[in-house]
Amino acid sequence: MTHTGIIEYCLKKPGAYLDCPFGPKFPVVKVKAPSQEKGRIFAQPFILRGEPKVTLNCTPESAEFYRTIYFGSVVRGWHCPPIQQPHFNTVDLDGSVPDDEIINMIDHAYEVVVAKFPKYIQKELQEGES
């Protein structure tokens, strides 16, 4: 899966939008409801030492699961402070993790972030799906 494919897939999600809070070379995909001013990041595609990668939100349980199943290809969020590392995975986009599994991880990242919003925001996002 490519960065372009990841971004295109992410942007199909209700409330998803592209932002560049770290500069134009480092786009992130955030989610927010129309009533919100700021969104929350759920996907961060980037290049590290010439290799394409994506960092995705997750639960500590799913983080450990994917790190075990795809040992070495899915690692803790490399750029995250230690306290946040259980909540982020960085995934190699070199083909070692199947595209359908990356899609599952993106879906999970979106769900994890949306679940952190108050119920009324979650409802706004659901209504935006229709």
VENHU-V347620 format. One record per pair of residues at least 24 apart in sequence whose C-alpha atoms are under 10 Angstrom apart, sorted by sequence separation. I is the first residue (numbers start at 1). J is the second residue. D is the distance in Angstrom with one decimal. If there is no record, write none. Layout:
BEGIN
I_J_D + I_J_D
END
This chain:
BEGIN
3_27_9.9 + 15_39_8.7 + 16_40_9.4 + 17_41_9.5 + 55_79_8.9 + 60_84_9.6 + 62_86_9.3 + 63_87_6.8 + 67_91_9.2 + 72_96_9.5 + 73_97_7.0 + 16_41_9.3 + 18_43_9.7 + 55_80_9.6 + 60_85_8.6 + 61_86_8.4 + 62_87_8.8 + 63_88_6.8 + 64_89_8.9 + 66_91_9.4 + 71_96_9.9 + 87_112_9.5 + 16_42_9.1 + 18_44_10.0 + 28_54_9.6 + 60_86_4.9 + 61_87_8.9 + 62_88_9.6 + 63_89_6.1 + 70_96_7.8 + 28_55_9.5 + 29_56_9.9 + 57_84_9.8 + 58_85_9.8 + 59_86_7.2 + 60_87_5.4 + 62_89_9.2 + 63_90_9.6 + 70_97_6.9 + 57_85_9.6 + 58_86_8.0 + 59_87_5.3 + 60_88_8.0 + 69_97_9.5 + 57_86_9.3 + 58_87_5.1 + 59_88_7.7 + 60_89_9.5 + 48_78_9.9 + 57_87_5.8 + 58_88_5.5 + 59_89_9.5 + 56_87_8.5 + 57_88_4.6 + 58_89_7.0 + 66_97_9.8 + 10_42_8.9 + 56_88_5.5 + 57_89_6.6 + 10_43_7.8 + 55_88_6.5 + 56_89_5.5 + 57_90_9.1 + 55_89_5.4 + 56_90_6.4 + 54_89_8.2 + 55_90_4.1 + 56_91_7.9 + 66_101_9.5 + 7_43_8.2 + 54_90_5.5 + 55_91_6.2 + 6_43_8.5 + 7_44_9.0 + 53_90_6.6 + 54_91_5.3 + 55_92_9.1 + 6_44_9.4 + 7_45_8.0 + 53_91_5.5 + 54_92_6.9 + 6_45_7.8 + 52_91_8.8 + 53_92_4.7 + 54_93_7.3 + 66_105_8.9 + 52_92_6.5 + 53_93_5.2 + 3_44_9.2 + 4_45_9.0 + 51_92_7.6 + 52_93_5.5 + 53_94_8.2 + 3_45_5.9 + 51_93_7.7 + 52_94_7.2 + 63_105_9.6 + 2_45_9.0 + 3_46_7.7 + 51_94_7.7 + 62_105_9.0 + 3_47_9.4 + 46_90_9.8 + 48_92_9.7 + 43_88_9.6 + 45_90_9.2 + 47_92_9.8 + 42_88_9.2 + 43_89_10.0 + 44_90_8.9 + 45_91_9.3 + 47_93_9.8 + 56_102_9.6 + 62_108_8.9 + 43_90_9.8 + 58_105_7.9 + 6_54_8.6 + 45_93_9.6 + 54_102_9.4 + 57_105_8.4 + 58_106_9.0 + 3_52_7.4 + 56_105_7.2 + 57_106_8.2 + 58_107_9.8 + 59_108_8.7 + 2_52_7.8 + 3_53_8.0 + 55_105_10.0 + 56_106_6.7 + 57_107_9.9 + 58_108_6.6 + 59_109_8.4 + 1_52_9.5 + 2_53_8.9 + 3_54_7.8 + 55_106_9.5 + 56_107_9.7 + 57_108_7.7 + 58_109_5.3 + 1_53_9.8 + 2_54_9.5 + 54_106_9.7 + 56_108_8.7 + 57_109_4.5 + 58_110_8.7 + 56_109_5.7 + 57_110_7.6 + 58_111_8.8 + 59_112_7.1 + 55_109_9.5 + 56_110_8.7 + 57_111_9.1 + 58_112_6.2 + 59_113_9.8 + 57_112_6.9 + 58_113_8.4 + 56_112_9.9 + 57_113_7.2 + 43_105_9.8 + 43_106_7.2 + 42_106_7.8 + 42_107_9.5 + 42_108_9.2 + 43_109_7.3 + 42_109_5.5 + 43_110_8.1 + 41_109_9.1 + 42_110_5.7 + 41_110_8.8 + 42_111_9.0 + 40_110_9.6 + 42_112_8.2 + 42_113_6.4 + 41_113_7.7 + 42_114_9.2 + 40_113_6.9 + 39_113_9.6 + 40_114_8.6 + 39_114_10.0 + 40_116_9.5 + 40_117_9.4 + 39_117_10.0 + 31_110_7.7 + 30_110_8.8 + 29_110_9.7 + 32_113_9.6 + 33_114_9.6 + 31_113_7.8 + 32_114_8.4 + 30_113_9.1 + 31_114_7.6 + 33_117_9.5 + 32_117_9.0 + 35_120_9.9 + 36_121_8.2 + 35_121_7.8 + 33_120_9.5 + 34_121_8.7 + 33_121_6.1 + 32_121_8.1 + 33_122_7.9 + 35_124_8.3 + 3_93_8.4 + 32_122_9.3 + 33_123_9.0 + 34_124_7.6 + 1_92_9.7 + 2_93_6.9 + 33_124_6.1 + 34_125_8.2 + 1_93_6.2 + 2_94_9.0 + 32_124_9.4 + 33_125_5.7 + 1_94_8.0 + 2_95_9.8 + 6_99_9.7 + 10_103_9.1 + 32_125_7.8 + 33_126_9.5 + 1_95_7.3 + 5_99_9.9 + 9_103_8.2 + 13_107_8.8 + 16_110_8.9 + 31_125_9.1 + 33_127_9.9 + 34_128_9.1 + 33_128_8.4 + 1_97_9.0 + 6_102_8.6 + 10_106_7.3 + 14_110_9.6 + 1_98_8.2 + 2_99_9.4 + 6_103_8.1 + 9_106_8.6 + 10_107_8.3 + 13_110_8.1 + 1_99_5.7 + 9_107_9.5 + 1_100_9.2 + 10_109_9.9 + 15_114_9.7 + 6_106_8.2 + 10_110_8.3 + 1_102_7.9 + 1_103_9.2 + 15_124_9.0 + 16_125_9.6 + 14_124_9.3 + 15_125_6.2 + 14_125_5.8 + 15_126_9.3 + 13_125_9.2 + 14_126_7.3 + 14_127_8.8 + 15_128_7.5 + 14_128_6.0 + 15_129_8.8 + 13_128_9.5 + 14_129_5.8 + 13_129_8.1 + 14_130_9.4 + 12_129_9.7
END
